[in-house]
Amino acid sequence: MAALASPLPAAAAPDRDEDAVVIRAIARAFALWKLTNQESAALFDVPLATWNRMKAGAFKGRLDRDKTMRASLILGIFKGLRLYFDGPLTYGWPKGDNGHALFAGRSPLRFMIEGGIPAMLSTRRYIDGLRGGL
């Protein structure tokens, strides 16, 4: 039996669809966290104009490994906060000042923007630790 070859454009389409779903999820998390467009762009490490296109659903590019990693960490942090907190901290925690030594009095958001992926990884581990994980 001969194997059916999948045409290249059809094979690439699900990846673009996946990217669109990821971007919508990130935009929803950022909206619930009440991030400004500037904060959102900085945390996702894209130019403001690119973030505005992403948020509007007009982004035609692809998410690279960096953006995929950031998306995974952001969504993991979002989920962890929803599982751990009940009430205002569920969505307010990222922007609130934090006295834990990890954040050194800064908000987790500022810590993650300034520290990039390593800081996002630390924040994710911190939240998982609060929940009794790692």
LINHU-V272665 format. One record per residue. N is the residue number from 1. PHI is phi in radians with two decimals (999 if undefined). OMEGA is omega in whole degrees, 0 to 359 (* if undefined). NEAR is the number of other C-alpha atoms within 12 Angstrom. Layout:
n->N phi->PHI omega->OMEGA near->NEAR
n->N phi->PHI omega->OMEGA near->NEAR
This chain:
n->1 phi->999 omega->180 near->3
n->2 phi->-1.46 omega->178 near->4
n->3 phi->-1.35 omega->178 near->5
n->4 phi->-1.43 omega->179 near->6
n->5 phi->-1.48 omega->177 near->9
n->6 phi->-1.56 omega->179 near->10
n->7 phi->-1.16 omega->184 near->9
n->8 phi->-1.00 omega->181 near->10
n->9 phi->-1.05 omega->179 near->11
n->10 phi->-1.18 omega->180 near->12
n->11 phi->-1.20 omega->181 near->12
n->12 phi->-1.39 omega->184 near->14
n->13 phi->-1.04 omega->180 near->16
n->14 phi->-1.06 omega->178 near->14
n->15 phi->-1.12 omega->177 near->20
n->16 phi->-1.14 omega->177 near->21
n->17 phi->-1.10 omega->178 near->20
n->18 phi->-1.09 omega->178 near->17
n->19 phi->-1.03 omega->180 near->28
n->20 phi->-1.11 omega->178 near->27
n->21 phi->-1.12 omega->179 near->21
n->22 phi->-1.08 omega->180 near->30
n->23 phi->-1.09 omega->178 near->38
n->24 phi->-1.09 omega->179 near->24
n->25 phi->-1.13 omega->179 near->24
n->26 phi->-1.11 omega->180 near->35
n->27 phi->-1.07 omega->179 near->33
n->28 phi->-1.16 omega->178 near->23
n->29 phi->-1.05 omega->181 near->33
n->30 phi->-1.10 omega->178 near->33
n->31 phi->-1.13 omega->179 near->20
n->32 phi->-1.17 omega->176 near->23
n->33 phi->-1.37 omega->181 near->30
n->34 phi->1.03 omega->176 near->22
n->35 phi->-1.36 omega->173 near->27
n->36 phi->-1.28 omega->176 near->21
n->37 phi->-1.07 omega->180 near->26
n->38 phi->-1.14 omega->178 near->21
n->39 phi->-1.13 omega->180 near->28
n->40 phi->-1.08 omega->180 near->38
n->41 phi->-1.10 omega->181 near->27
n->42 phi->-1.16 omega->181 near->28
n->43 phi->-1.17 omega->180 near->38
n->44 phi->-1.49 omega->176 near->42
n->45 phi->1.02 omega->175 near->28
n->46 phi->-2.31 omega->173 near->27
n->47 phi->-1.06 omega->181 near->17
n->48 phi->-0.97 omega->180 near->19
n->49 phi->-1.10 omega->178 near->18
n->50 phi->-1.16 omega->178 near->25
n->51 phi->-1.05 omega->180 near->31
n->52 phi->-1.06 omega->176 near->22
n->53 phi->-1.16 omega->179 near->21
n->54 phi->-1.06 omega->182 near->31
n->55 phi->-1.07 omega->181 near->30
n->56 phi->-1.42 omega->181 near->17
n->57 phi->1.41 omega->183 near->22
n->58 phi->-1.83 omega->180 near->17
n->59 phi->-1.31 omega->183 near->23
n->60 phi->-1.88 omega->181 near->19
n->61 phi->-1.42 omega->179 near->19
n->62 phi->-2.09 omega->175 near->23
n->63 phi->-1.42 omega->178 near->27
n->64 phi->-1.45 omega->183 near->16
n->65 phi->-1.07 omega->179 near->12
n->66 phi->-1.05 omega->182 near->18
n->67 phi->-1.20 omega->177 near->27
n->68 phi->-1.14 omega->177 near->24
n->69 phi->-1.12 omega->178 near->22
n->70 phi->-1.04 omega->180 near->34
n->71 phi->-1.07 omega->179 near->36
n->72 phi->-1.05 omega->180 near->26
n->73 phi->-1.16 omega->180 near->32
n->74 phi->-1.06 omega->181 near->41
n->75 phi->-1.18 omega->175 near->30
n->76 phi->-1.14 omega->177 near->26
n->77 phi->-1.13 omega->179 near->39
n->78 phi->-1.00 omega->180 near->34
n->79 phi->-1.12 omega->179 near->22
n->80 phi->-1.04 omega->179 near->29
n->81 phi->-1.13 omega->179 near->32
n->82 phi->-1.18 omega->179 near->25
n->83 phi->-1.33 omega->186 near->20
n->84 phi->-1.53 omega->185 near->23
n->85 phi->-1.74 omega->172 near->19
n->86 phi->-2.34 omega->181 near->13
n->87 phi->1.93 omega->187 near->12
n->88 phi->-1.05 omega->181 near->17
n->89 phi->-1.19 omega->180 near->21
n->90 phi->-0.92 omega->182 near->24
n->91 phi->-1.95 omega->182 near->28
n->92 phi->-1.55 omega->185 near->26
n->93 phi->-0.98 omega->184 near->30
n->94 phi->-1.04 omega->184 near->39
n->95 phi->-1.70 omega->182 near->28
n->96 phi->-1.44 omega->175 near->23
n->97 phi->-1.10 omega->184 near->20
n->98 phi->-2.34 omega->182 near->21
n->99 phi->-1.46 omega->179 near->12
n->100 phi->-1.09 omega->182 near->16
n->101 phi->-0.96 omega->180 near->15
n->102 phi->-1.00 omega->186 near->25
n->103 phi->-1.65 omega->177 near->26
n->104 phi->0.89 omega->177 near->13
n->105 phi->1.43 omega->178 near->16
n->106 phi->-1.52 omega->172 near->22
n->107 phi->-1.30 omega->174 near->24
n->108 phi->-0.96 omega->178 near->36
n->109 phi->-1.05 omega->180 near->36
n->110 phi->-1.08 omega->178 near->29
n->111 phi->-1.00 omega->182 near->31
n->112 phi->-1.24 omega->178 near->32
n->113 phi->-1.11 omega->182 near->31
n->114 phi->-1.23 omega->186 near->20
n->115 phi->-1.75 omega->178 near->21
n->116 phi->1.11 omega->185 near->26
n->117 phi->-1.02 omega->178 near->27
n->118 phi->-1.01 omega->178 near->19
n->119 phi->-1.20 omega->177 near->26
n->120 phi->-1.15 omega->176 near->34
n->121 phi->-1.08 omega->179 near->27
n->122 phi->-1.10 omega->179 near->25
n->123 phi->-1.12 omega->178 near->39
n->124 phi->-1.08 omega->178 near->33
n->125 phi->-1.09 omega->179 near->23
n->126 phi->-1.05 omega->181 near->25
n->127 phi->-1.16 omega->177 near->32
n->128 phi->-1.06 omega->178 near->23
n->129 phi->-1.15 omega->176 near->16
n->130 phi->-1.04 omega->182 near->17
n->131 phi->-1.42 omega->180 near->18
n->132 phi->1.58 omega->178 near->12
n->133 phi->-1.52 omega->182 near->13
n->134 phi->-0.42 omega->* near->12
